[in-house]
Amino acid sequence: MPRRLENYVEGGWRASRATESLNVLNPASTQVLAEVPLSPPEEVDAAALAAERAFPEWRRRPAGERTQPLFKLKALLEEHLDDLARSVTEECGKTKAESVGELRRAIENVEVACGIPSLMQGYNSEDVAPGIDEHMIRQPLGVVAAVTPFNFPAMIPFWFMPYALATGNCFILKPSERVPLTSSKLFHLLEASGFPPGVVQLVNGGKETVNSLLDHPAIRAISFVGSTATARHIYSRAAANGKRAQCQGGAKNPVVVMPDADLEMTTRILADSAFGCAGQRCLAASVAITVGEARRALTEQLEEAASSRKVGYGLDEGVEMGPVISFESKTRIEALIAKGEREGASLRVDGRGKKVKDYEEGFFVFPTVLDGVSPQGEVARTEIFGPVLSLMHASSLDEAIQMVNARSYGNMACVFTRDGATARRFRYEVNAGNIGVNIGVAAPLATFPFSGWGESFFGDLHAQARHGVEFYTQTKVVIERWPREWNRKF
């Protein structure tokens, strides 16, 4: 029997009293890995109240003391990196190398958050009026929570958690019910890092659990990454309850390839972007727009790159791409491929209906290339979230930029060119929060915020770096006068 996962509340592991649960599957083998409870509202309440009790003592610790458990956590993450990477691959499906890369980004965020004594500094101004000084200081919000997706179970919690804890907040994580095993492992490391009871907690669950977090009066802020529809729901409900919210939504990321681009390099990078992690990342290239003469050569090279990519179980040697997360995702992706054909696209490489030896029941969709996708069609507007690259064609940079800016999403846009003026114009005019120049995945380092525009983001302050610090703190302005006659008197 698969083990039933527990919640981590007030410094201890607790069995959930949930009457409903889900099986956690290995998407390559369909093996049941564990059972995850869908925690009811009363268990969210217990975690929130425990965090509320822990907050006064935690926020009073000096910033340098609050980072000490994070320093220990960083060392533990390094020590257990291989085990955590295997866990990501087993429940998420990506390759071992992709899982290791994900953990490196998680560790990077812990390292940045350890600089909180500097990042959290305010500012001051003397003599704003005769004998009066003014100061701005940052203080934590209180209890905060994050709801994270299936595609990066080790990294995305660390977009939020280290900054929330370092700034003096108490933090609750609700991981995706599809991939809760990695979070459970991470919380065993958090437990060993020395955080006081109630400061950091884990509550497993589904939609009801999320809504309980959104409605709980003790929780002051919500962070989220997922689909645009869910991001809009969480942002709206959080705002209605007076909470801060940062909600990363979906994406439809275009890549413009100019005639002067290095096509060999572009093909390699573009294929890695579109088909890496089986296309299940919010910064995956999903549309390639060729300009002028780039069309024929790039199309042919992409066909070869897609057809030759080795697909299989991510822990097996030489595998370059794993399965998608579930049977439902596989069905949805294959239906959108068929939709693209009906809308007039040419199927250059078809990834449907293929099997992997020894994993015949796995949720595999092989790399797919759709050519001549209509910019007005459903496939051009829909986030497929799978290993499907749509090709569109423009006669000029002007037309390509118009095609890029016509979409509702604004997570990432990239251009491949040798010309600096073209690159500068692209980054200046394109509506997207993350811009890549000769880059296929424009993922900011942890020292920069993970930006997003349009329907790719709901909120004001993004994850990571200074945006994370600002999101998890509130500013207080102090205006003070100390009359000299008081000094003489006392």
N, C-alpha and C positions, 0 to 999 in steps of 0.2 A: 504494500500500500504506500502511495506517495505521502510524504510527511506534510502536515498542515502547518503553514507558516504562522508565526506569532507577530504581534505588535510589540514595539518597544516603547514603554511609557513609564515615566518617572523613575528612570534608572534601572528598569527590569523588563524581562521578556514576559509577555502576558498572552495567554491563549484567548482568542476572540470568542465571544458568545454568539457570533453571527450564525444564522440559520442557513444562509446561502454562501456558496463558495464556487470557485472556478478552478478547472485544471490548468496548470501551466505546462505548455507543450514545447518540446524541442521542434522547431519548424522544419528541420531537415529530416528527422527520423519519425516525428509525431509521437515520440515517447513522452509519457506523462512524467514531468520532473518534480512537481509538487502540487499542493492544493492551497489556494489563496483565499482567505475569508473576505467577505464583503462586509466590512465592519459597520455596525449600525450607529445611529447618531449618538447614543449614550457613550460609546467608546471614543468618538471624536470629542465629546464634552469632557471626558476624563482626561484626555491628553491636553486639551486647551486649558483646563483648570490647573493641571499640574504645571504647565508652562507659566501660567499667570503667577502661581506661587513662587516659582523659581526665579522669575524676572527681577525682583528688587535686589536680591543679593548679587545676581550675575551682572547687572548693569553697573553696580558699584565697584566691581573689580576694575583696576586700572587696565587700559587697553593692552599694555605689555603683558599683563597676566592672562588676559583673555586669549591671547595668541599662543600661549604655551601648549594647550591641548592640540592646537592646529599644527604646531611644529611636530608634535609626536604623531599626529595623524598622517602627516606627510611621510614620515619615515615608515610607518606601518603600510601605507599604500605602496611605497616602493618595495617593501619586503614581500608583500602579498600580490604583487602585480600580475604574476603569471596565473595564479589561481583565480583572480578576479577577471582576467581576460578570458579564461576558459569559461567562466560562468556567463559572461556576456555572449560569447559565441553559442553556447548551448541553448540559451533561452531566447536570444535575439536573432541568431542566424548568420551574423556577419563573420568574416574570416578572422582568424586569430590575429593577423597583423593589423586589421582594422580595429579590433578590440584593444590591442596594445596602444595604438594611436589615440583612441578615445580616452584611455586612462591617463595617458601623458597630458592631455588637455585638462583633465580633472585635477591632476596634481599641480599643474601650472596655476590654476585658480586658487588653490590652497596657498601656494607660495606668494601670490599677489596679495591675498587677504592678510597674510602675516605682516604686511607693511601698514596695517591699520593705524598705528600711532602717528604716521605721517598722513595717510589718506583721509583720516577723520578730522584733521585739524580745521579750525575755523579761522577767523581773521578779526582784526581790531583796528580801530582808528582813534588816535588821541586827539583831544581838544576839538571835538566836533562843535563845541561851544565852550566859552570860557570855563575851565575847570571840569569839563564833562568829557568822559571817554565812552566809546561804544564798542561792543564786542559781539561777534556772532559765533555761537558754539553749536555743535551737533550732538544730539542726544538720541538714543534708540527709541523705536516705536513701542516695543513690548513683545507681544506674541505674533509671529508671522508664519505663513505656511506656503508650501509649493506643491503643485500638482505637475508631475513630469511624465513624458511620453515613453513609448516602448523603444524608440529607435536608438537612443543613447542612454541606456540605463545607468551607466557609471559616470558619464560626463555631465549631463544636464543638471542633475541635482547640485553639482558643484558650481554651476553658474550662480547659484543663489545661496546655498548653505554657508560657505565660509565667510561671505561678506555679512550675512545676517548675524552670525555668531560673533564675529570679530567686533562688530559695532555695538554689541551688547544686547541683542535680541535673543529670544528663545524661539526655536524653529521646529516646525512639524512638517514632515515629508509624507505625501501620499503618492507612492510610485504607481506607474501603470500596472494594472492587474494582469497584464500579459507578461511582464518581465519583473516580478518582485524578488526573485532570488538574489540578484546582484545587490539590490538595496539591503536585503537581510544581511548579506556578507559585509557590506560597507558599515552597517550599524554595529556589527560585532567589533569592528575596528574603532568606530567612534566610542563605543563603550569602553574599550581598552585605552582610549586616549586621555581620559580623565575629566570629561565634562561632568559637571554636577547633575544630579537627578532632575529631570524636567527641562533641562536646557535644550536638548535635542531629542526628538521623538519620531517614531515611525508608526503610521496607521495605514494598514492595507485596506483596500476597498474599491468600490466602483462609483457610479454616478451619485447614489444617495450619500456616500461618504463625502464626495466633493461638495455637494450642496450643503451638507452639515458644516463643513469648513467655511463656506461662503456666508452662512447665516449666523455663525457663532459670534456673540458680541465681544468675546475676549480677543479674537483674532483681528489684528489691525491691518494686515496687508497680505495679498495673494500674488504669487508668481506662477505662471503657467506657460507651457509649450505644448502645442498640439495643432489640431485642425482649426481653420478659420471659424467654422460654425461654433465649435466649442469655446474658442477664445472669445468670441463675441458674447456668448452666454455668460461665461465666467466674468468678463469685464463688466457687463451690464448688471449682473446680480451683486457683484462685489461693490460696485459704485452705489447701487441702490441701498446697500447696507452700510455705506459710509467708509468703505475700506479703500486703501490704495491698491492698485492693480497694475501689473505688467504682464501682458498676455501676447505671447508670440504665436502667430497663426500660420496658415499655409503659405505655399509659394508656387510660382511657375517661373523658374529662373531662366532667362534668355542669355545666350552667348552669341555675340556677333563676331564673325570671322571675315576679316578684310582680305582683299586679294594679295596684299604684301605679307601676310602672316607666314610664319614658318610652319608649313602644313604638317610635317612629320611630328614636330613638337606639339602642335595644336591638337592633332588627332589623338596622340597618347594622353595628353592632359584632359581633353574633352571626354574620351572614353572612360577614364578613371572617375571623372566627375559624374557622368551620367549613370554608370553601371556600378560604381563603388557602393558598398553597403546595399546592394540590390536596388539602388535608386531611392532608398528610404531615408533620406535626410533632407532637411529644409534648405540646404545649400546645394542640392544636386542640380546639375545642368539638365534642364528638361526640354529646352528648345534651342536649336542651333540655327542662326540666321546667317546664311552665306551672302556675301556682297560681291556681285559681278562675277569675275573669273574664278573665284574661290569655289564655286558650286561643284563642278564636275569632279575635280581631284579630291576634295574633302569628302564628298559623298562616297566615292569608291573606297577611300582609306577607312572611313568609319564602318562601312560594311565589313571590311576585313577585320577590323578591331573587334566588332561586335560578334562576328561569327567565330572568332578564334579564342574568345575569352573562356577560360576553364571554370565551369560551374560545378559546385558540389558542397559537401559538408565542410564548414569553415575550419575544422580542426585537422582535416586531411591535407597532406603535403601538396603544394602546388596549386591549390584552389584559389581562384581570384574573385569569385563571387558566390555568395550563399543564397538561401531561399528568401522569400518574403515572409512576413511574420505569421500569416494565418491562411487557412483555406478561403476565408471570406475575402481577404486582400487579393489573393491569387485570382479568384473569380472576378472580382471588380476590375483588376488590371487587364485581364484578358478580354473582358467586355468592352473596355475603352479602346483596346487595340482594334477590335472589330468595328467599333464606332468610327474610328479614324478611317478605316477602309471605306465604310459606307459614305463618309463625307468626302471621299475622292482622293485620299492619300494613297501613295504607292508603298506597299509593304516590302521594303528592301531586305530586311532580316526579321524573321518571325520567330519569336521566343516562346510561342504557345505549344502546349501538348508534348513537351519533351520531358524525359525522365533521367534521373541520375542513378547509376548502378549502385545497388545496395541501399538506396534511399528512394525507392520508387513511389512511396506515399508522401514524400516531402512536398512542401509548398513552393515548388520551383517555377519561376518564370525566367526564361533565358533572355539575354540582351536582345532588344528589339529596336529596329530603326524604321520609322515612318517618314517617307519623303513627300514633299509637296503638301504638307498639312495646311489647311485653310486657316488663315488668321481669325476668321469669323466663326469657325466651327467650335463645337463643344470640346473636342480634344485639345484645342489650342488654349482654351480658357480654364480647363479643369486640372487640378493637381492630381496627377496619376499616382504618384508616390510608389513608383516601381521602376524597373530597369528599361524604360522606354524613352528613346530620344526622338523628338519630332524635328524634322528639317523644314525650314522655310527659306525663302530666297528673296533678296532685295537687289535692286539695281544700283543703289547708292547708299552712302552712310546716312543721308537725310531720311530715306525711306526706312532703313533699319532702325534708326532711333524712334521714328514714329511707331513702328511695330512694337518696339520694346515698351514705349510709354502708353500704348493702348491697353495694356493689361491692368487688372485691378490690384494684383499683388505687387509688392515692392521689396522683396527680401534681398535679392542679389541680381546683379547684371554684370557681365564680363565682356571684354573685347580682346581680340587677338590681332595685333598689328605690330609693325616695326616703326610706325610713324608717331612721333611724340605729339604732334598737333592733333592727330586723330584721337589719340588716347585722352588728351586733355579735354577735348570737346565732348567726348563720350562721358567722362566722369562728371563734367559740368552740367550736361543737359539731361542725363538719364535719371529717371525717377526710381531710385532704389537706395536702400540703406547701406548695403555692402557692395562695393564696386571692385571688380578684379581686372587688372591689366596684364594679359598673358598669364592669368591665373584661372584655374578651373573651379576651385572652391575657395571663395573669398571669405574664409573664416577668420575673424579677428583673433589675435592673441588675447590672453587674459588681461593684458594691460590696456585694452581698448574695449569699449562697449560693443555688444552684439546688436547691431542696429537693424532696423526694419521699417518700411514705410507702407502706406496704403492698407490693404486688408491682410498684410503680413504681420501687423503689430497693432495692438490696442493699448494705449497708455502714453506716458511721457518719458519715463526713464527706463532704459533698457537694462539687460543683465550684464554682469561683469564690471570690473574696474571702478572708475569713479561714479558711473551711473548706478552701480550696485550700492555703493556707499551712500549716495544721495537718496536712493529709494528707501533704504532701511534706516534712515535717520530723519529727524525733524530738526529744523533750525530754531534756535532761540536767540533773540537779540537782547543784550543787556546794555542799558544806558545808565551810567552811574556818576554820581558827584560825591566828592569828599571835601567838604568845606574846611579851610585851614583852621577856623576858630574851634572846630571840634577837636583837632589835634592838640591845640593849646589847652583845651579844657580837660581832656582825658590823658 
